[in-house]
Amino acid sequence: MRSIKLVSSAALAAGMWLSAAGALAADTTVRLMHVDQNPDTGAFYNDVARRFESTHPGVKVEIQYLENESYKKKLTTLLQSPDRPNILYSWGGGTMRDQIKAGVLEDISAPMDAKWRESFMPAALQAFTVNGKVYGVPLQLGQVGFFYNKELFAKAGVDAGSIKTWDDLLGAVKKIKDSGTTPIIVGGGDKWPLHFYWSHLALRLGGKAAFDAAMQGEGKGFASDTFVQAGTLFQQLTDLKPFQPGYLGATFPQSSGQFGDGKGAMVLQLNGMLGSMKANSANKLGLPEDKLGWFPFPVVAGGKGDPTDTLGGMNGWLVTKGSPKEAAEFLRFFSEAKNQRVPAERGSYIPVVNGTLDAIANPILRQMAENVSKSHYHQIYYDQMLGPSVGAVVNDVSVELATGKMKPADAAAAVQAAWQRVNSTN
């Protein structure tokens, strides 16, 4: 999961149900739960809820905030509770599919009419559609790419704009290392930052077709040549020793702080890195905007993936079984462009609603939004899309590949074996 832990008020941290209007009783109550404990975001949510209540007499919206890890641990229990939330924050992917199979989610295809569907980026709605049925309302997107330090690139004589192919990236890494600078910062201790390389390379090599075929069990699945070759190319990079000393023990917050302190030339990360960089850098500011650049993951020569394909997150809302119709109605109101322009302007997250792009002030976040809106396929992080158990294997083998302790064919075979185990029991 990619949420960044933020300090909230005592009430939020306690996970109390908060009524947006402060009322104690209502004809209909809609309960929403999410993990963003940023007080500014909470204030925005409550404002939208109050305005919804003003046009829906007798309806109250209650909002609960849980810290990210607590939410993950409690989610299964919450879904079995008679007092469960009506609206859940979701990362989609395998966990959502498991919840659909368990029968705890509402199919919202009917209330989501054509006008509502067309208000989202196509890739966003696709992430919450299973077997032609819509189970979620997309909220925000993330794209993984290379953030880089312009000063350190200039010192090494590297032009970020010239990095178009995998070979270009390898050449840039060599030049940066020769200049006396650590080429890449990574939080290897959390494992998932390393899987960005393997999965991104597989996307460039095989595109959507290769991933879909693997999920459907065609051929060798995740042990096919696409995924083996992805591991081989990844080890071309790791053979250059591009990462900072102690990278296997560094967490995501620590590594983003190191990048913000200028201790490495680039980092392959999601957009949440911007906030983490500031929070964890020594000066709590990170790299100033004029010294920070970004470029997408390069293409691979001969790869079958579309160059516009993107990899990242697509988070949103799920409605639990038996919820009142007002739950979907609130989400429709919440996702209107006029409301979603507020977090876009504040830089809180990248909305997936059409009509918000011009409100995104940060140039890197705006570029990400443009990329995903134009992409023909948005690949959800493997460790989320494939479910928690298979995702854990993906992250584990990515570390083994990075350290050279596992051969590419063995890594791909391990992921395939994990995928087979899960699907043989379903």
N, C-alpha and C positions, 0 to 999 in steps of 0.2 A: 504494500500500500504506500501511496506517495504523499499522504498528507503531512504537513509540517506541524509539529506541536507548537501551539502558541499559548501564552499565558492569558487566562481569562479571569473574570471576577469570581469571588467565592461561590456565588450562586450557580454560575455556569459550571464551575469545576465540580460542584456537588451533583451535577446532572439532574437538577430539579426541573419538573415540568413548569414552564412559564407561560401563562396566558398572555397573548399579544395585547389584549384589551384590559387585562386585569380582572375580568369577571370571574365569578365563582361558579356560575351555572349557565348552561346554554341548551337550546333544543338539540343542536348537533355540535359535536366537538371533533375537530380534526387535529390529530397529533402528528407532529413532524419531528424527526430525529436526524441530526447531522453532526459532523465531527469538527467543523471549523469553529473554534472557540475564540476567534478574533472578535473582540468587542465591537469593532466597526462593522464587521459582517453581520454580527448578531443584531445590531441596531437596524441595519438595512432589512434583514428578514422580518423583524418585528414591525417595521414601518409598512412593508408590503402586506403583512397579515392584517394590520389594523385597517388599511384601506380596503382590503377584501371584505372584512367584516362589516364595514360601513355600507356596502352594497348587498350584503347577504344577511339580513336580520335573523337573529336566532342562531347564527353560526359563529363559533369561536375557534380560533387556531392556537394551539398550544405547541411550543417549541422546546425540545430538549437537546442539550448539547452534551456530548460525551467526548472525552479525549480519544484519539485515534485507536490506540491499542486496547483500551477498555471497550470501545465499541466492537472491535473485531472479536474479542473474547466473549462478549455478552450477546452478540447478535443472534446466535442460534436459540439461546434461552428466551430472548425477547420475542422471537417469532412464535414461540410456543405459548407465550403468556396471553391470557385473556385480555390483559391490559396493554397489548402490543401497540406500537405506533401504527398509524395509518399510512404514513409516508416515511420511507427509509432512504438515507443516502446510500448510494451504491457505486462501486467501481465496475459494475457490469461483469462481463466475462464468465469464467467457469463457476464462480460462486452464485451469480444470478441464475445460471442454467440449473444448478443444483436446487436452488430455491423454487424454480418453476416446476421441476420434477417432483419436489416435495409437496406441491400444491398450496404453497403459502402466499403466492403472488396473484394479483388480479390482472387479467387480460384487459388492457385499456384501449384496445383497437377501436371499439365502438365510439367512446367519447372523443377519441383523437381523430377528428374529421380531417378532410383534405386541407382545409385552410390552416389548421393547427400544424399538421405534418409539414406543410410547405414553408412554415416559418423557421424551420431548422436547416442547418447544413445537412446535405444528404448523408454524409459519413457519420454524423452524430446520431441520427435516428436509426441507422443501420445497426449501430452497436447495441441497441436495446430492442431489436426485432429478432425473434426466434421462430422459425417455421412459419413465417409470414404474419405472426402475431406481435403486437407491440406490448411490451411489458414495462416500459420505463419512459420517463421524460428526460431527455438529455439536458445537462446543465452547463458543463464546462469541458474544455479540451486541454490537452497538453501535447506538446511535440518535443521529442528528443532531438537534440542537435549539439553542435560544438560551440560553446562559449569560449571566447579567446581574449587574451590580453594584448591589446594593440601595440603597446610599448615593447613587450617581449617578442612579439612577432617581428616588429621592425628591427630590433636588435639582432635577430637571427637572419634578417633579409628574406623573410617569408611573406608572400602576399596571400592573404586568406582567400581573396577572390579567385585565385588560380587553382585552389584545391577543388577539383571537380571529380577526380577518380580516386579509387583506393590507392593506386600507385602514387598519385599526387600527395596523398596524406602521408604515406610512408616516407616519401622524400622530404616532406616538411618536418616530420618527426626527427629525421636524421640531422637536418640543418639546425633545428632548435637545440638538439642535444649537443651538437658540435659548438654551439654558441655558449655553452655552460649553463643552460637553463633546463629544468625538468620539463619535458614536453607535455605530459598529461598528468593531471591530478585525478584520482579516483578513490571512492570510498569502498574499497574491497572488503572491508569488515562486514558490511551490510549485504554483500554478495550481489544483490539485484542491480547495482550500477554496472557491474561487469557483464551482465546478461544483455545489456543494451548493444554491445558489440556483436555478439553471436547472432542475436535475433535480427539486428539491423542488416547484417551481411546476408543472412538467409532471405530477408525481404528483397534485397537488391538482386540476389542471384535467382530467386524463383518466383518472387511476387506473390500475389494473392493465390494464384493457382496451386503453387507448391504447398502453401500452408493449408488450404482447404483440402487438398488431396491427402495430406498427412493426417488431418483430423478425421477424415472419412475412412482411414485405414487402407488407402490405395497403395499398391506397391509395397515398398519398405517403410512407408510412413515417415516418421521423424528420423529414421535411420537411412533415408534416401541420400543420394549424392548431393542434393542442395544443402542439406544440413551438415553433412560431412565436410563439404568444401567450405562452408561458412566457418567451421572450426579451424580448417587449415589456414584460411586467410587471417583469422584472428591471431593465430600463432605467428604469422608473419610479423604482425605488429608487436606481440609480446616478446618475440625474439630480440627486438631492438631495445628491450628494457626501458620502456618509455615512462613508467610510472614513478611516483615519488617514493623515497625510502619509507618503509613501513606501511605501504598502501593496503596490505592485507589486514591490518589492524585498524584502519581508519574508517570511521562511520561517515555516512552521508553529510551530517552537519559539520564534522571535523574537516572533511575534504573540501566542502564548499567554502568554509572559512579559510582554509589554506589557499584556495584559488583567489579568494577576495583579498588576501594578504600579499598577493603577487608571487607566490612560491611555485607557480607552474604556469605554462603558457596557455593551456586549454583544458577544458573539462567537457566530457560528453554527458549531458544531463537534460532533465526536463525543465520546464519553465519555473517550477517551484524553487529552483536553485537560486534565482535572483533574491528572493526573500531570505533564504537560508544563508546565502553569501554575506548579506548585510548583518544578520543576527549573530553570525559566528565568526566574523572577521574581528581582528584586534580593535579596530577603530569603530566597529559597528556600522560602518558605511560601505565596506567592500570597495570594489573598483568603481570609480566614477563613470558616469554614462559615456563620457567622451573617450574613455580608455577601454571600453568593453564592446566587443563585437560578437557576431554570431554567424555561423554558416551551417547549412544542412549536411547530413551524413552523405559522403560521396557515393557515386555510382560505382559499380564493378564492371570492368570491361567484359562484354559478352553476356552480362546478366540479363535475365528475362523479366525482371521487375520493372514496372513503369517508373521513370525518374521522379514523377510527381508523388509516388507512394510515400506516406508518412508513417512514423511509428510514435506511439505515445498513449496517453490516457483519454478516456471519454467517460466522464463521470456524470451521474444523474440521480434521478429519484425513482423509486419503485413504490407501488401501491399494494398494501397487504390485502389478503383475501378478506372479504366481508366488510370492507371499509365503505363509509357512506359516499354517495356520488359527489358530495362536496369536496372530497379529497382530490379527485381529478379536476374539478372546477377550480380549486385553488391553484393547482399546478399550471393550469392553462393561464390563469391571471398572472401568476408569478413569472412565467416564461415570456410574457409580452415584451416586445422590444423596448418600450418606454421604461419598464422596470429593469431590464437587463443592461441597459446603458449605464446605470449607476455603478455597478461593480466594474464595468469596462473602464469608465472614467477614473475610478479610484485605483485601478490596477489590482483589484482583489482577486480576480480570475479572468480567464478568457471565455466569454460567453459563446454559445454555439447557435445563438438566435440571429437570423438575418436582420440587418438594420442596426447592428451594434459595432461593426468593424471600425467605422470612422470615429467612434467614441474612445477607442483604445489609445491612450496617450503614449505608452511606452513603445518605442519603435520595434524592439525585438519581439514583444508580445504581439504587436500588430502583424509583424511578418509571419509569425507562427499561425495566427488566425487566417491570414491570406493563403498560406501554404495548405492548410487542412481544408479550407473551403474549395480549393482548386484540385485537391488530390482525388484521384480515381479510387484510391483505397487507403484507409487509415487502419493500420495494424495495431490492435491493442497489445500492450505489453504481454509477452508470453506468460510471465508468472501470474498474471491475472486472467488472461484469456483461457488458459489451460486448466485453471482451478488450482487450489492451494497445494495439493499433494504433488502434482506434476510440476507446478511452478517452482516448488522447492528443489526438485531435481534439476530443472533448468538452471536455477541460480547456483546450485552446487557444482554442476559440471562446468559452468562458466568460470568459476574459480579454478577448477582443476585444469582447464584449458589454459588459463592465464599463467599458471605456475608451471605448465609443462608436464604435470603429473598424469595427465590423461590424453590419449590420442584422440583426434577428431572423430574417428569412426566409433570408438568406444563411448565417447560423450553422446553422440547422436543415438547410438543403440540404447544407452541408459534412459534417455528421454522417451524413446519409443516403448521401451519395456514398462516405464511408469504409466504411459498413456494407455497401453494395453491392459495393465492391471486395473486401472480405474474403470475403463469401459467394459471390461469383462464382468464387473460387478453391477453395472447399471442395466 
